[in-house]
Amino acid sequence: MKIEASLAEELRADRDAARKFAVIVSFKDQAGVALVRRLGVEPTAVYHNIAAAAAELTAAQIEALAAAPEVTTIEPDQPAEAFGAR
């Protein structure tokens, strides 16, 4: 499944069509970033080394991207920690 399990569960639980979810969308290649822009959304960040983009998307937009063959994964955008909390 392209949508990470905890995000999929959150999408099912919250059916507010206007709610936006902070996500990272990974693509097969950099050209996939255009898919986010075609939804009328400007990514908050584009990661060139890993062919991914961060964006705030509605559940419908996430589901539309998940159906695209160029998309490999969609996961929650969460703070990363290299060495754990201090």
Secondary structure by P-SEA (a helix, b strand, c coil): ccccaaaaaaaaaccccccccbbbbbcccccaaaaaaaaccccccccccccbbbbbbcaaaaaaaaaccccccccccccccccccc
